[in-house]
Amino acid sequence: MEKRQQSAMPRTTLRKTLRTRGHQTLIGILVAAREKAGLTQRDLAARLKRPHSFIGRIEAGERRVDIIEFIEIARVLEVEPKELFAKLVA
C-alpha cells in the first residue's frame, strides 16, 4: 500500500467570505489603490473591459474577487499585485 503524503496545509473548512472582516479589508485596499490611481469605478471597469457594475459590486461587497481578477485589477491600476497582497496579509 502507498502511504499518502501529508499536505503542508492543515485541513480546514472553507467558509463564505462575503462581508467578513478580511473581505472588507480587501475592498478597502482595492478602493484605495483605485483612488490613488485617480480612476473612477467606470474608468477602472473600462480598462478591464467589464461593465461598470463589475467594479461597483466588488466595492459594495456584493461580489468576491478571485486571484486572477485581483492580479488583473492590480496591473490595470499599475500596482504590483504582490504589494497589494502584502497589505492584505499584513
Phi and psi restraints in degrees (range 20) as a CNS / XPLOR table:
assign (resid 1 and name C) (resid 2 and name N)
       (resid 2 and name CA) (resid 2 and name C) 1.0 -80.0 20.0 2
assign (resid 2 and name N) (resid 2 and name CA)
       (resid 2 and name C) (resid 3 and name N) 1.0 141.3 20.0 2
assign (resid 2 and name C) (resid 3 and name N)
       (resid 3 and name CA) (resid 3 and name C) 1.0 -88.7 20.0 2
assign (resid 3 and name N) (resid 3 and name CA)
       (resid 3 and name C) (resid 4 and name N) 1.0 129.4 20.0 2
assign (resid 3 and name C) (resid 4 and name N)
       (resid 4 and name CA) (resid 4 and name C) 1.0 -71.6 20.0 2
assign (resid 4 and name N) (resid 4 and name CA)
       (resid 4 and name C) (resid 5 and name N) 1.0 138.1 20.0 2
assign (resid 4 and name C) (resid 5 and name N)
       (resid 5 and name CA) (resid 5 and name C) 1.0 -79.0 20.0 2
assign (resid 5 and name N) (resid 5 and name CA)
       (resid 5 and name C) (resid 6 and name N) 1.0 140.0 20.0 2
assign (resid 5 and name C) (resid 6 and name N)
       (resid 6 and name CA) (resid 6 and name C) 1.0 -81.8 20.0 2
assign (resid 6 and name N) (resid 6 and name CA)
       (resid 6 and name C) (resid 7 and name N) 1.0 137.2 20.0 2
assign (resid 6 and name C) (resid 7 and name N)
       (resid 7 and name CA) (resid 7 and name C) 1.0 -73.2 20.0 2
assign (resid 7 and name N) (resid 7 and name CA)
       (resid 7 and name C) (resid 8 and name N) 1.0 146.5 20.0 2
assign (resid 7 and name C) (resid 8 and name N)
       (resid 8 and name CA) (resid 8 and name C) 1.0 -69.3 20.0 2
assign (resid 8 and name N) (resid 8 and name CA)
       (resid 8 and name C) (resid 9 and name N) 1.0 -25.1 20.0 2
assign (resid 8 and name C) (resid 9 and name N)
       (resid 9 and name CA) (resid 9 and name C) 1.0 -90.2 20.0 2
assign (resid 9 and name N) (resid 9 and name CA)
       (resid 9 and name C) (resid 10 and name N) 1.0 130.4 20.0 2
assign (resid 9 and name C) (resid 10 and name N)
       (resid 10 and name CA) (resid 10 and name C) 1.0 -68.1 20.0 2
assign (resid 10 and name N) (resid 10 and name CA)
       (resid 10 and name C) (resid 11 and name N) 1.0 152.2 20.0 2
assign (resid 10 and name C) (resid 11 and name N)
       (resid 11 and name CA) (resid 11 and name C) 1.0 -72.8 20.0 2
assign (resid 11 and name N) (resid 11 and name CA)
       (resid 11 and name C) (resid 12 and name N) 1.0 129.1 20.0 2
assign (resid 11 and name C) (resid 12 and name N)
       (resid 12 and name CA) (resid 12 and name C) 1.0 -137.2 20.0 2
assign (resid 12 and name N) (resid 12 and name CA)
       (resid 12 and name C) (resid 13 and name N) 1.0 163.7 20.0 2
assign (resid 12 and name C) (resid 13 and name N)
       (resid 13 and name CA) (resid 13 and name C) 1.0 -96.6 20.0 2
assign (resid 13 and name N) (resid 13 and name CA)
       (resid 13 and name C) (resid 14 and name N) 1.0 123.0 20.0 2
assign (resid 13 and name C) (resid 14 and name N)
       (resid 14 and name CA) (resid 14 and name C) 1.0 -73.7 20.0 2
assign (resid 14 and name N) (resid 14 and name CA)
       (resid 14 and name C) (resid 15 and name N) 1.0 137.4 20.0 2
assign (resid 14 and name C) (resid 15 and name N)
       (resid 15 and name CA) (resid 15 and name C) 1.0 -117.6 20.0 2
assign (resid 15 and name N) (resid 15 and name CA)
       (resid 15 and name C) (resid 16 and name N) 1.0 163.7 20.0 2
assign (resid 15 and name C) (resid 16 and name N)
       (resid 16 and name CA) (resid 16 and name C) 1.0 -63.7 20.0 2
assign (resid 16 and name N) (resid 16 and name CA)
       (resid 16 and name C) (resid 17 and name N) 1.0 141.7 20.0 2
assign (resid 16 and name C) (resid 17 and name N)
       (resid 17 and name CA) (resid 17 and name C) 1.0 -109.6 20.0 2
assign (resid 17 and name N) (resid 17 and name CA)
       (resid 17 and name C) (resid 18 and name N) 1.0 -11.6 20.0 2
assign (resid 17 and name C) (resid 18 and name N)
       (resid 18 and name CA) (resid 18 and name C) 1.0 -59.2 20.0 2
assign (resid 18 and name N) (resid 18 and name CA)
       (resid 18 and name C) (resid 19 and name N) 1.0 135.0 20.0 2
assign (resid 18 and name C) (resid 19 and name N)
       (resid 19 and name CA) (resid 19 and name C) 1.0 66.8 20.0 2
assign (resid 19 and name N) (resid 19 and name CA)
       (resid 19 and name C) (resid 20 and name N) 1.0 16.2 20.0 2
assign (resid 19 and name C) (resid 20 and name N)
       (resid 20 and name CA) (resid 20 and name C) 1.0 -83.8 20.0 2
assign (resid 20 and name N) (resid 20 and name CA)
       (resid 20 and name C) (resid 21 and name N) 1.0 169.5 20.0 2
assign (resid 20 and name C) (resid 21 and name N)
       (resid 21 and name CA) (resid 21 and name C) 1.0 -59.5 20.0 2
assign (resid 21 and name N) (resid 21 and name CA)
       (resid 21 and name C) (resid 22 and name N) 1.0 -42.9 20.0 2
assign (resid 21 and name C) (resid 22 and name N)
       (resid 22 and name CA) (resid 22 and name C) 1.0 -62.5 20.0 2
assign (resid 22 and name N) (resid 22 and name CA)
       (resid 22 and name C) (resid 23 and name N) 1.0 -39.7 20.0 2
assign (resid 22 and name C) (resid 23 and name N)
       (resid 23 and name CA) (resid 23 and name C) 1.0 -66.4 20.0 2
assign (resid 23 and name N) (resid 23 and name CA)
       (resid 23 and name C) (resid 24 and name N) 1.0 -41.4 20.0 2
assign (resid 23 and name C) (resid 24 and name N)
       (resid 24 and name CA) (resid 24 and name C) 1.0 -63.5 20.0 2
assign (resid 24 and name N) (resid 24 and name CA)
       (resid 24 and name C) (resid 25 and name N) 1.0 -37.2 20.0 2
assign (resid 24 and name C) (resid 25 and name N)
       (resid 25 and name CA) (resid 25 and name C) 1.0 -64.3 20.0 2
assign (resid 25 and name N) (resid 25 and name CA)
       (resid 25 and name C) (resid 26 and name N) 1.0 -45.1 20.0 2
assign (resid 25 and name C) (resid 26 and name N)
       (resid 26 and name CA) (resid 26 and name C) 1.0 -58.0 20.0 2
assign (resid 26 and name N) (resid 26 and name CA)
       (resid 26 and name C) (resid 27 and name N) 1.0 -46.2 20.0 2
assign (resid 26 and name C) (resid 27 and name N)
       (resid 27 and name CA) (resid 27 and name C) 1.0 -59.5 20.0 2
assign (resid 27 and name N) (resid 27 and name CA)
       (resid 27 and name C) (resid 28 and name N) 1.0 -45.9 20.0 2
assign (resid 27 and name C) (resid 28 and name N)
       (resid 28 and name CA) (resid 28 and name C) 1.0 -59.5 20.0 2
assign (resid 28 and name N) (resid 28 and name CA)
       (resid 28 and name C) (resid 29 and name N) 1.0 -40.7 20.0 2
assign (resid 28 and name C) (resid 29 and name N)
       (resid 29 and name CA) (resid 29 and name C) 1.0 -64.9 20.0 2
assign (resid 29 and name N) (resid 29 and name CA)
       (resid 29 and name C) (resid 30 and name N) 1.0 -44.2 20.0 2
assign (resid 29 and name C) (resid 30 and name N)
       (resid 30 and name CA) (resid 30 and name C) 1.0 -67.4 20.0 2
assign (resid 30 and name N) (resid 30 and name CA)
       (resid 30 and name C) (resid 31 and name N) 1.0 -41.3 20.0 2
assign (resid 30 and name C) (resid 31 and name N)
       (resid 31 and name CA) (resid 31 and name C) 1.0 -63.4 20.0 2
assign (resid 31 and name N) (resid 31 and name CA)
       (resid 31 and name C) (resid 32 and name N) 1.0 -45.5 20.0 2
assign (resid 31 and name C) (resid 32 and name N)
       (resid 32 and name CA) (resid 32 and name C) 1.0 -61.0 20.0 2
assign (resid 32 and name N) (resid 32 and name CA)
       (resid 32 and name C) (resid 33 and name N) 1.0 -40.8 20.0 2
assign (resid 32 and name C) (resid 33 and name N)
       (resid 33 and name CA) (resid 33 and name C) 1.0 -66.6 20.0 2
assign (resid 33 and name N) (resid 33 and name CA)
       (resid 33 and name C) (resid 34 and name N) 1.0 -40.1 20.0 2
assign (resid 33 and name C) (resid 34 and name N)
       (resid 34 and name CA) (resid 34 and name C) 1.0 -63.8 20.0 2
assign (resid 34 and name N) (resid 34 and name CA)
       (resid 34 and name C) (resid 35 and name N) 1.0 -46.2 20.0 2
assign (resid 34 and name C) (resid 35 and name N)
       (resid 35 and name CA) (resid 35 and name C) 1.0 -65.3 20.0 2
assign (resid 35 and name N) (resid 35 and name CA)
       (resid 35 and name C) (resid 36 and name N) 1.0 -39.4 20.0 2
assign (resid 35 and name C) (resid 36 and name N)
       (resid 36 and name CA) (resid 36 and name C) 1.0 -62.3 20.0 2
assign (resid 36 and name N) (resid 36 and name CA)
       (resid 36 and name C) (resid 37 and name N) 1.0 -33.5 20.0 2
assign (resid 36 and name C) (resid 37 and name N)
       (resid 37 and name CA) (resid 37 and name C) 1.0 -76.5 20.0 2
assign (resid 37 and name N) (resid 37 and name CA)
       (resid 37 and name C) (resid 38 and name N) 1.0 -6.9 20.0 2
assign (resid 37 and name C) (resid 38 and name N)
       (resid 38 and name CA) (resid 38 and name C) 1.0 73.6 20.0 2
assign (resid 38 and name N) (resid 38 and name CA)
       (resid 38 and name C) (resid 39 and name N) 1.0 28.9 20.0 2
assign (resid 38 and name C) (resid 39 and name N)
       (resid 39 and name CA) (resid 39 and name C) 1.0 -109.9 20.0 2
assign (resid 39 and name N) (resid 39 and name CA)
       (resid 39 and name C) (resid 40 and name N) 1.0 145.9 20.0 2
assign (resid 39 and name C) (resid 40 and name N)
       (resid 40 and name CA) (resid 40 and name C) 1.0 -85.6 20.0 2
assign (resid 40 and name N) (resid 40 and name CA)
       (resid 40 and name C) (resid 41 and name N) 1.0 171.2 20.0 2
assign (resid 40 and name C) (resid 41 and name N)
       (resid 41 and name CA) (resid 41 and name C) 1.0 -59.3 20.0 2
assign (resid 41 and name N) (resid 41 and name CA)
       (resid 41 and name C) (resid 42 and name N) 1.0 -41.8 20.0 2
assign (resid 41 and name C) (resid 42 and name N)
       (resid 42 and name CA) (resid 42 and name C) 1.0 -64.1 20.0 2
assign (resid 42 and name N) (resid 42 and name CA)
       (resid 42 and name C) (resid 43 and name N) 1.0 -40.3 20.0 2
assign (resid 42 and name C) (resid 43 and name N)
       (resid 43 and name CA) (resid 43 and name C) 1.0 -60.3 20.0 2
assign (resid 43 and name N) (resid 43 and name CA)
       (resid 43 and name C) (resid 44 and name N) 1.0 -47.9 20.0 2
assign (resid 43 and name C) (resid 44 and name N)
       (resid 44 and name CA) (resid 44 and name C) 1.0 -63.0 20.0 2
assign (resid 44 and name N) (resid 44 and name CA)
       (resid 44 and name C) (resid 45 and name N) 1.0 -44.8 20.0 2
assign (resid 44 and name C) (resid 45 and name N)
       (resid 45 and name CA) (resid 45 and name C) 1.0 -60.5 20.0 2
assign (resid 45 and name N) (resid 45 and name CA)
       (resid 45 and name C) (resid 46 and name N) 1.0 -41.8 20.0 2
assign (resid 45 and name C) (resid 46 and name N)
       (resid 46 and name CA) (resid 46 and name C) 1.0 -62.5 20.0 2
assign (resid 46 and name N) (resid 46 and name CA)
       (resid 46 and name C) (resid 47 and name N) 1.0 -41.6 20.0 2
assign (resid 46 and name C) (resid 47 and name N)
       (resid 47 and name CA) (resid 47 and name C) 1.0 -66.9 20.0 2
assign (resid 47 and name N) (resid 47 and name CA)
       (resid 47 and name C) (resid 48 and name N) 1.0 -29.0 20.0 2
assign (resid 47 and name C) (resid 48 and name N)
       (resid 48 and name CA) (resid 48 and name C) 1.0 -85.8 20.0 2
assign (resid 48 and name N) (resid 48 and name CA)
       (resid 48 and name C) (resid 49 and name N) 1.0 -6.2 20.0 2
assign (resid 48 and name C) (resid 49 and name N)
       (resid 49 and name CA) (resid 49 and name C) 1.0 58.3 20.0 2
assign (resid 49 and name N) (resid 49 and name CA)
       (resid 49 and name C) (resid 50 and name N) 1.0 45.8 20.0 2
assign (resid 49 and name C) (resid 50 and name N)
       (resid 50 and name CA) (resid 50 and name C) 1.0 -128.4 20.0 2
assign (resid 50 and name N) (resid 50 and name CA)
       (resid 50 and name C) (resid 51 and name N) 1.0 159.7 20.0 2
assign (resid 50 and name C) (resid 51 and name N)
       (resid 51 and name CA) (resid 51 and name C) 1.0 -66.5 20.0 2
assign (resid 51 and name N) (resid 51 and name CA)
       (resid 51 and name C) (resid 52 and name N) 1.0 152.8 20.0 2
assign (resid 51 and name C) (resid 52 and name N)
       (resid 52 and name CA) (resid 52 and name C) 1.0 -61.9 20.0 2
assign (resid 52 and name N) (resid 52 and name CA)
       (resid 52 and name C) (resid 53 and name N) 1.0 -25.2 20.0 2
assign (resid 52 and name C) (resid 53 and name N)
       (resid 53 and name CA) (resid 53 and name C) 1.0 -65.0 20.0 2
assign (resid 53 and name N) (resid 53 and name CA)
       (resid 53 and name C) (resid 54 and name N) 1.0 -23.2 20.0 2
assign (resid 53 and name C) (resid 54 and name N)
       (resid 54 and name CA) (resid 54 and name C) 1.0 -58.6 20.0 2
assign (resid 54 and name N) (resid 54 and name CA)
       (resid 54 and name C) (resid 55 and name N) 1.0 -48.9 20.0 2
assign (resid 54 and name C) (resid 55 and name N)
       (resid 55 and name CA) (resid 55 and name C) 1.0 -73.2 20.0 2
assign (resid 55 and name N) (resid 55 and name CA)
       (resid 55 and name C) (resid 56 and name N) 1.0 -40.7 20.0 2
assign (resid 55 and name C) (resid 56 and name N)
       (resid 56 and name CA) (resid 56 and name C) 1.0 -57.2 20.0 2
assign (resid 56 and name N) (resid 56 and name CA)
       (resid 56 and name C) (resid 57 and name N) 1.0 -43.4 20.0 2
assign (resid 56 and name C) (resid 57 and name N)
       (resid 57 and name CA) (resid 57 and name C) 1.0 -69.2 20.0 2
assign (resid 57 and name N) (resid 57 and name CA)
       (resid 57 and name C) (resid 58 and name N) 1.0 -36.0 20.0 2
assign (resid 57 and name C) (resid 58 and name N)
       (resid 58 and name CA) (resid 58 and name C) 1.0 -63.7 20.0 2
assign (resid 58 and name N) (resid 58 and name CA)
       (resid 58 and name C) (resid 59 and name N) 1.0 -50.9 20.0 2
assign (resid 58 and name C) (resid 59 and name N)
       (resid 59 and name CA) (resid 59 and name C) 1.0 -70.1 20.0 2
assign (resid 59 and name N) (resid 59 and name CA)
       (resid 59 and name C) (resid 60 and name N) 1.0 -22.2 20.0 2
assign (resid 59 and name C) (resid 60 and name N)
       (resid 60 and name CA) (resid 60 and name C) 1.0 -83.3 20.0 2
assign (resid 60 and name N) (resid 60 and name CA)
       (resid 60 and name C) (resid 61 and name N) 1.0 -5.4 20.0 2
assign (resid 60 and name C) (resid 61 and name N)
       (resid 61 and name CA) (resid 61 and name C) 1.0 81.6 20.0 2
assign (resid 61 and name N) (resid 61 and name CA)
       (resid 61 and name C) (resid 62 and name N) 1.0 16.5 20.0 2
assign (resid 61 and name C) (resid 62 and name N)
       (resid 62 and name CA) (resid 62 and name C) 1.0 -94.7 20.0 2
assign (resid 62 and name N) (resid 62 and name CA)
       (resid 62 and name C) (resid 63 and name N) 1.0 -9.1 20.0 2
assign (resid 62 and name C) (resid 63 and name N)
       (resid 63 and name CA) (resid 63 and name C) 1.0 -141.0 20.0 2
assign (resid 63 and name N) (resid 63 and name CA)
       (resid 63 and name C) (resid 64 and name N) 1.0 135.7 20.0 2
assign (resid 63 and name C) (resid 64 and name N)
       (resid 64 and name CA) (resid 64 and name C) 1.0 -81.2 20.0 2
assign (resid 64 and name N) (resid 64 and name CA)
       (resid 64 and name C) (resid 65 and name N) 1.0 161.6 20.0 2
assign (resid 64 and name C) (resid 65 and name N)
       (resid 65 and name CA) (resid 65 and name C) 1.0 -116.1 20.0 2
assign (resid 65 and name N) (resid 65 and name CA)
       (resid 65 and name C) (resid 66 and name N) 1.0 124.4 20.0 2
assign (resid 65 and name C) (resid 66 and name N)
       (resid 66 and name CA) (resid 66 and name C) 1.0 -83.3 20.0 2
assign (resid 66 and name N) (resid 66 and name CA)
       (resid 66 and name C) (resid 67 and name N) 1.0 171.9 20.0 2
assign (resid 66 and name C) (resid 67 and name N)
       (resid 67 and name CA) (resid 67 and name C) 1.0 -65.3 20.0 2
assign (resid 67 and name N) (resid 67 and name CA)
       (resid 67 and name C) (resid 68 and name N) 1.0 -36.1 20.0 2
assign (resid 67 and name C) (resid 68 and name N)
       (resid 68 and name CA) (resid 68 and name C) 1.0 -66.7 20.0 2
assign (resid 68 and name N) (resid 68 and name CA)
       (resid 68 and name C) (resid 69 and name N) 1.0 -42.8 20.0 2
assign (resid 68 and name C) (resid 69 and name N)
       (resid 69 and name CA) (resid 69 and name C) 1.0 -63.3 20.0 2
assign (resid 69 and name N) (resid 69 and name CA)
       (resid 69 and name C) (resid 70 and name N) 1.0 -40.8 20.0 2
assign (resid 69 and name C) (resid 70 and name N)
       (resid 70 and name CA) (resid 70 and name C) 1.0 -57.8 20.0 2
assign (resid 70 and name N) (resid 70 and name CA)
       (resid 70 and name C) (resid 71 and name N) 1.0 -46.9 20.0 2
assign (resid 70 and name C) (resid 71 and name N)
       (resid 71 and name CA) (resid 71 and name C) 1.0 -63.9 20.0 2
assign (resid 71 and name N) (resid 71 and name CA)
       (resid 71 and name C) (resid 72 and name N) 1.0 -43.6 20.0 2
assign (resid 71 and name C) (resid 72 and name N)
       (resid 72 and name CA) (resid 72 and name C) 1.0 -61.4 20.0 2
assign (resid 72 and name N) (resid 72 and name CA)
       (resid 72 and name C) (resid 73 and name N) 1.0 -44.4 20.0 2
assign (resid 72 and name C) (resid 73 and name N)
       (resid 73 and name CA) (resid 73 and name C) 1.0 -62.9 20.0 2
assign (resid 73 and name N) (resid 73 and name CA)
       (resid 73 and name C) (resid 74 and name N) 1.0 -47.0 20.0 2
assign (resid 73 and name C) (resid 74 and name N)
       (resid 74 and name CA) (resid 74 and name C) 1.0 -57.6 20.0 2
assign (resid 74 and name N) (resid 74 and name CA)
       (resid 74 and name C) (resid 75 and name N) 1.0 -45.8 20.0 2
assign (resid 74 and name C) (resid 75 and name N)
       (resid 75 and name CA) (resid 75 and name C) 1.0 -65.4 20.0 2
assign (resid 75 and name N) (resid 75 and name CA)
       (resid 75 and name C) (resid 76 and name N) 1.0 -38.5 20.0 2
assign (resid 75 and name C) (resid 76 and name N)
       (resid 76 and name CA) (resid 76 and name C) 1.0 -65.1 20.0 2
assign (resid 76 and name N) (resid 76 and name CA)
       (resid 76 and name C) (resid 77 and name N) 1.0 -33.5 20.0 2
assign (resid 76 and name C) (resid 77 and name N)
       (resid 77 and name CA) (resid 77 and name C) 1.0 -80.3 20.0 2
assign (resid 77 and name N) (resid 77 and name CA)
       (resid 77 and name C) (resid 78 and name N) 1.0 -0.6 20.0 2
assign (resid 77 and name C) (resid 78 and name N)
       (resid 78 and name CA) (resid 78 and name C) 1.0 60.2 20.0 2
assign (resid 78 and name N) (resid 78 and name CA)
       (resid 78 and name C) (resid 79 and name N) 1.0 42.2 20.0 2
assign (resid 78 and name C) (resid 79 and name N)
       (resid 79 and name CA) (resid 79 and name C) 1.0 -123.4 20.0 2
assign (resid 79 and name N) (resid 79 and name CA)
       (resid 79 and name C) (resid 80 and name N) 1.0 139.3 20.0 2
assign (resid 79 and name C) (resid 80 and name N)
       (resid 80 and name CA) (resid 80 and name C) 1.0 -65.9 20.0 2
assign (resid 80 and name N) (resid 80 and name CA)
       (resid 80 and name C) (resid 81 and name N) 1.0 123.2 20.0 2
assign (resid 80 and name C) (resid 81 and name N)
       (resid 81 and name CA) (resid 81 and name C) 1.0 -52.8 20.0 2
assign (resid 81 and name N) (resid 81 and name CA)
       (resid 81 and name C) (resid 82 and name N) 1.0 -35.5 20.0 2
assign (resid 81 and name C) (resid 82 and name N)
       (resid 82 and name CA) (resid 82 and name C) 1.0 -62.3 20.0 2
assign (resid 82 and name N) (resid 82 and name CA)
       (resid 82 and name C) (resid 83 and name N) 1.0 -34.8 20.0 2
assign (resid 82 and name C) (resid 83 and name N)
       (resid 83 and name CA) (resid 83 and name C) 1.0 -65.4 20.0 2
assign (resid 83 and name N) (resid 83 and name CA)
       (resid 83 and name C) (resid 84 and name N) 1.0 -45.7 20.0 2
assign (resid 83 and name C) (resid 84 and name N)
       (resid 84 and name CA) (resid 84 and name C) 1.0 -66.0 20.0 2
assign (resid 84 and name N) (resid 84 and name CA)
       (resid 84 and name C) (resid 85 and name N) 1.0 -40.4 20.0 2
assign (resid 84 and name C) (resid 85 and name N)
       (resid 85 and name CA) (resid 85 and name C) 1.0 -64.3 20.0 2
assign (resid 85 and name N) (resid 85 and name CA)
       (resid 85 and name C) (resid 86 and name N) 1.0 -38.8 20.0 2
assign (resid 85 and name C) (resid 86 and name N)
       (resid 86 and name CA) (resid 86 and name C) 1.0 -60.3 20.0 2
assign (resid 86 and name N) (resid 86 and name CA)
       (resid 86 and name C) (resid 87 and name N) 1.0 -36.2 20.0 2
assign (resid 86 and name C) (resid 87 and name N)
       (resid 87 and name CA) (resid 87 and name C) 1.0 -65.6 20.0 2
assign (resid 87 and name N) (resid 87 and name CA)
       (resid 87 and name C) (resid 88 and name N) 1.0 -34.0 20.0 2
assign (resid 87 and name C) (resid 88 and name N)
       (resid 88 and name CA) (resid 88 and name C) 1.0 -71.8 20.0 2
assign (resid 88 and name N) (resid 88 and name CA)
       (resid 88 and name C) (resid 89 and name N) 1.0 -38.1 20.0 2
assign (resid 88 and name C) (resid 89 and name N)
       (resid 89 and name CA) (resid 89 and name C) 1.0 -95.6 20.0 2
assign (resid 89 and name N) (resid 89 and name CA)
       (resid 89 and name C) (resid 90 and name N) 1.0 -1.7 20.0 2
